[in-house]
Amino acid sequence: MPYWVLSRKIGGGIDPLTVAILLLFTAFFFSSPLQAQSRQTVVIPGTGMFERALRHVAKRFNEQSTRFRVEIPVSVGSGGGIRKVLAGEASMARVGRPLNPKEKAQDSNLQWKLFAYDAVVFAVGRRVKVKQRSIDQLKAIFEGRSQRWETVDGREPPIRVITREPGDASLMVIQRHLLPFANYDPLKYGRMVFHDYEMEAMLKKFGYAISWGSLSTIQLGHSGAKPLAIGTMTPTLDQIVSGAYPLRGPCALVYNPEKLRGPERAFLSYLGKKGGRDAMREAGLVPLKVD
């Protein structure tokens, strides 16, 4: 019942306390969890490469949208997200690599939409003092030929190497841009993990560890891990945008445009607007369109 109707009836037997309770109930019903449940939702599975960054962007989108909601679940990999789209289990997937010929052959209508870049970095645990390594020094570490860090107090703690599986999106970026890593085999040395959040957990647990992953994962995490400069290449925004730091991976969405609904279309539109690009920058991504 509208407030102005209730207020008229207060003198006719409706207690002011009842009015207040009804108003509070109305406010609760049209606010968060119930209102959120009434919104159309799209769940976007896929890569862990920029998972945390896209979750931040989705949060910003959800804050300003009254009709739609976006959810970013835990990583199933780029391939896993694409398989869900092909199987009809998801309308859209987040990916850190282009579609391969086999995936394209399964649905000729699939589209791959690039919306941002995320830098790929070599990252070290919080106890590592060095801030820069050359490409050859990094290669020696990941092949097990260099197994100790040098420190300012003369101690040389062992290096704990954390690797990712062959075909990992970040590894593909490294192999494409750093020639000594072109034929690198991550199966030969180090401890392998399969997700960015596992990599981050290992860097947090082992202060003298080294691994690779997306810059957004490191920046938005709580591991205390730090990105390394590679020679004179430093993963700063200026160097990433200019190309002076060339290790950057694609942040893209895969979908069949004929199967998109309101939430997907609204989110795609948001990514191209100022609010979406600002949210990407907050998360450490480099939007495709620069203001």
FIVOLO-603354 format. One record per residue (C-alpha): x, y, z; residue in one letter. Coordinates in Angstrom, 3 decimals. Layout:
N
xx, yy, zz, zake
X, Y, Z, A
...
% end
This chain:
291
xx, yy, zz, zake
0.000, 0.000, 0.000, M
1.482, 3.414, -0.911, P
2.826, 5.562, 1.867, Y
0.406, 8.417, 1.170, W
-2.578, 6.058, 1.550, V
-1.244, 4.601, 4.781, L
-0.485, 8.026, 6.187, S
-4.102, 9.053, 5.649, R
-5.281, 6.017, 7.597, K
-3.086, 6.510, 10.619, I
-5.840, 8.428, 12.365, G
-8.309, 5.731, 11.401, G
-6.718, 2.896, 13.246, G
-3.385, 2.147, 11.541, I
-0.617, 2.583, 14.018, D
2.481, 4.592, 12.915, P
4.658, 1.672, 13.951, L
2.790, -0.526, 11.452, T
3.474, 2.019, 8.727, V
7.159, 2.038, 9.588, A
7.342, -1.764, 9.503, I
5.592, -1.917, 6.131, L
7.953, 0.689, 4.703, L
10.988, -1.211, 5.979, L
9.637, -4.427, 4.444, F
9.127, -2.676, 1.106, T
12.657, -1.276, 1.163, A
14.087, -4.708, 1.984, F
12.092, -6.455, -0.731, F
13.343, -4.125, -3.453, F
16.991, -4.156, -2.322, S
19.887, -6.528, -2.753, S
19.449, -10.134, -2.408, P
15.821, -10.327, -3.555, L
16.284, -7.721, -6.255, Q
19.503, -9.432, -7.423, A
17.666, -12.741, -7.722, Q
15.036, -11.136, -9.964, S
17.623, -9.926, -12.465, R
18.492, -11.978, -15.539, Q
21.899, -13.558, -14.987, T
24.633, -14.717, -17.352, V
27.424, -16.988, -16.088, V
30.679, -16.696, -18.070, I
33.004, -19.722, -17.601, P
36.525, -20.029, -18.995, G
40.133, -19.068, -18.426, T
41.732, -18.190, -15.110, G
44.142, -15.800, -16.827, M
42.037, -12.686, -16.201, F
39.365, -14.314, -14.025, E
39.830, -12.025, -11.042, R
39.974, -8.931, -13.255, A
36.767, -9.820, -15.100, L
35.086, -10.571, -11.771, R
35.930, -7.010, -10.723, H
34.507, -5.649, -13.999, V
31.367, -7.777, -13.509, A
30.979, -6.370, -9.997, K
31.041, -2.834, -11.377, R
28.520, -3.815, -14.072, F
26.207, -5.396, -11.487, N
26.330, -2.261, -9.341, E
24.951, -0.102, -12.142, Q
22.537, -2.553, -13.799, S
19.012, -2.995, -12.478, T
17.969, -5.616, -15.049, R
20.970, -7.889, -15.572, F
23.696, -9.600, -13.586, R
27.034, -11.197, -14.601, V
28.757, -13.982, -12.657, E
32.366, -15.140, -13.185, I
32.898, -18.684, -11.828, P
36.184, -20.402, -10.992, V
38.351, -21.275, -14.000, S
37.752, -24.285, -16.210, V
40.321, -23.051, -18.750, G
39.760, -21.420, -22.128, S
39.089, -24.800, -23.736, G
36.652, -25.771, -20.990, G
34.700, -22.549, -21.433, G
34.523, -22.989, -25.202, I
33.325, -26.584, -24.785, R
30.505, -25.350, -22.546, K
29.424, -22.860, -25.218, V
29.547, -25.550, -27.925, L
27.523, -27.930, -25.730, A
24.894, -25.289, -25.027, G
25.776, -25.192, -21.318, E
26.859, -21.550, -21.492, A
26.037, -18.686, -23.819, S
29.460, -17.046, -23.528, M
33.008, -18.006, -22.477, A
36.054, -15.994, -21.415, R
39.256, -17.027, -23.193, V
42.927, -16.100, -23.227, G
43.721, -17.480, -26.672, R
42.253, -17.520, -30.197, P
39.860, -20.233, -31.323, L
41.607, -23.240, -32.835, N
40.535, -24.867, -36.138, P
38.747, -27.748, -34.402, K
36.651, -25.361, -32.305, E
35.790, -23.231, -35.320, K
34.721, -26.315, -37.263, A
32.196, -27.291, -34.580, Q
30.281, -24.012, -34.914, D
30.972, -21.699, -37.832, S
28.956, -18.950, -36.122, N
31.272, -18.695, -33.124, L
32.705, -15.228, -32.654, Q
35.888, -14.283, -30.788, W
35.668, -10.736, -29.402, K
38.798, -9.101, -28.015, L
38.072, -6.423, -25.403, F
41.357, -5.948, -23.484, A
44.889, -7.169, -22.848, Y
46.436, -8.522, -19.665, D
50.208, -8.493, -19.249, A
51.929, -11.829, -18.611, V
54.658, -11.652, -15.990, V
57.226, -13.734, -14.199, F
56.381, -13.322, -10.517, A
58.348, -14.101, -7.361, V
57.419, -14.677, -3.735, G
57.546, -11.924, -1.138, R
60.974, -12.935, 0.254, R
62.802, -12.647, -3.080, V
64.914, -9.486, -3.214, K
65.772, -9.362, -6.913, V
63.606, -7.140, -9.115, K
64.942, -8.022, -12.559, Q
66.218, -11.040, -14.473, R
67.438, -11.372, -18.036, S
65.693, -13.764, -20.412, I
68.649, -16.165, -20.232, D
68.649, -16.057, -16.422, Q
64.941, -16.867, -16.358, L
65.425, -19.734, -18.785, K
68.223, -21.149, -16.595, A
65.936, -20.983, -13.538, I
63.030, -22.765, -15.233, F
65.321, -25.463, -16.632, E
66.913, -26.085, -13.236, G
70.376, -24.854, -14.220, R
70.151, -21.980, -11.734, S
68.736, -23.133, -8.418, Q
69.549, -20.455, -5.832, R
68.754, -16.783, -5.334, W
71.507, -14.353, -4.455, E
70.658, -12.092, -1.502, T
72.117, -8.962, 0.034, V
73.145, -10.740, 3.239, D
75.146, -13.370, 1.385, G
72.680, -16.230, 1.851, R
71.566, -18.156, -1.221, E
68.109, -19.652, -0.563, P
66.856, -22.310, -2.996, P
64.553, -21.289, -5.832, I
61.219, -23.116, -5.854, R
59.999, -23.279, -9.460, V
56.256, -23.397, -10.105, I
55.201, -24.192, -13.677, T
51.978, -24.513, -15.643, R
50.766, -27.130, -18.095, E
51.717, -27.112, -21.801, P
49.156, -25.031, -23.665, G
48.603, -22.661, -20.732, D
47.522, -19.284, -22.167, A
50.207, -17.315, -20.315, S
52.911, -19.788, -21.341, L
51.841, -19.438, -24.970, M
52.417, -15.671, -24.714, V
55.882, -16.232, -23.218, I
56.846, -18.744, -25.896, Q
55.645, -16.428, -28.659, R
57.592, -13.390, -27.475, H
60.719, -14.737, -25.742, L
62.765, -16.722, -28.253, L
64.773, -18.786, -25.684, P
61.436, -20.104, -24.340, F
60.081, -21.089, -27.766, A
60.739, -24.804, -27.190, N
60.610, -24.739, -23.387, Y
59.040, -27.859, -21.836, D
57.368, -27.143, -18.463, P
57.105, -30.876, -17.731, L
60.843, -31.346, -17.228, K
61.479, -29.305, -14.102, Y
59.522, -27.690, -11.264, G
56.164, -28.262, -9.626, R
53.181, -27.937, -11.936, M
49.849, -26.313, -11.097, V
46.862, -25.892, -13.401, F
45.184, -22.639, -12.380, H
46.207, -19.047, -11.693, D
44.743, -19.199, -8.190, Y
46.908, -22.264, -7.466, E
49.963, -20.426, -8.762, M
49.140, -17.480, -6.518, E
48.679, -19.774, -3.510, A
52.092, -21.358, -4.113, M
53.767, -17.942, -4.354, L
52.125, -16.998, -1.064, K
53.130, -20.246, 0.648, K
56.727, -20.294, -0.582, F
58.421, -16.920, -0.242, G
61.336, -17.892, -2.509, Y
59.183, -19.282, -5.341, A
58.955, -18.117, -8.949, I
56.246, -18.710, -11.538, S
54.418, -16.924, -14.334, W
50.878, -15.686, -14.774, G
48.746, -12.658, -15.505, S
49.592, -9.281, -14.030, L
45.971, -8.750, -12.950, S
46.075, -11.940, -10.861, T
49.193, -10.709, -9.060, I
47.914, -7.157, -8.566, Q
44.454, -8.136, -7.308, L
45.746, -10.967, -5.113, G
46.937, -11.078, -1.522, H
50.008, -13.265, -1.925, S
52.624, -10.534, -1.613, G
54.087, -11.740, -4.921, A
55.896, -9.239, -7.162, K
56.335, -9.099, -10.957, P
59.900, -9.095, -12.296, L
61.297, -6.832, -14.957, A
62.741, -8.806, -17.884, I
65.954, -7.035, -18.765, G
64.832, -3.461, -19.526, T
61.210, -4.533, -20.082, M
59.026, -3.593, -17.121, T
55.290, -4.437, -16.885, P
54.128, -0.856, -16.320, T
51.030, 0.550, -17.992, L
53.092, 2.818, -20.258, D
55.317, -0.017, -21.474, Q
52.385, -2.405, -21.930, I
50.376, 0.119, -23.966, V
53.381, 1.172, -26.075, S
54.477, -2.401, -26.704, G
57.862, -1.869, -25.022, A
56.743, -4.669, -22.695, Y
55.502, -7.160, -25.320, P
54.216, -9.974, -23.098, L
50.498, -9.395, -23.103, R
47.721, -11.870, -23.578, G
44.289, -11.363, -25.127, P
41.189, -10.993, -22.987, C
38.358, -12.165, -25.196, A
34.826, -13.535, -25.134, L
33.539, -16.363, -27.335, V
29.870, -16.697, -28.244, Y
27.354, -17.412, -30.966, N
25.657, -14.040, -31.600, P
22.405, -15.762, -32.558, E
22.100, -17.166, -29.017, K
22.769, -13.993, -27.036, L
20.095, -12.653, -24.684, R
19.708, -9.355, -22.896, G
22.394, -9.892, -20.198, P
25.100, -10.868, -22.696, E
24.332, -7.967, -25.012, R
24.246, -5.505, -22.119, A
27.617, -6.706, -20.802, F
29.230, -6.538, -24.246, L
27.950, -2.980, -24.583, S
29.265, -2.082, -21.117, Y
32.772, -3.300, -21.990, L
32.922, -0.770, -24.817, G
31.778, 2.181, -22.726, K
33.766, 4.469, -20.455, K
32.461, 2.836, -17.275, G
33.532, -0.597, -18.482, G
36.957, 0.610, -19.606, R
37.489, 2.369, -16.271, D
36.609, -0.857, -14.436, A
39.120, -2.770, -16.575, M
41.869, -0.300, -15.746, R
41.040, -0.582, -12.041, E
41.589, -4.342, -12.382, A
44.940, -3.982, -14.151, G
43.732, -4.694, -17.689, L
44.495, -2.568, -20.753, V
41.195, -1.900, -22.559, P
41.222, -2.362, -26.307, L
39.787, 1.099, -26.830, K
41.877, 3.825, -25.224, V
40.193, 7.093, -24.224, D
% end
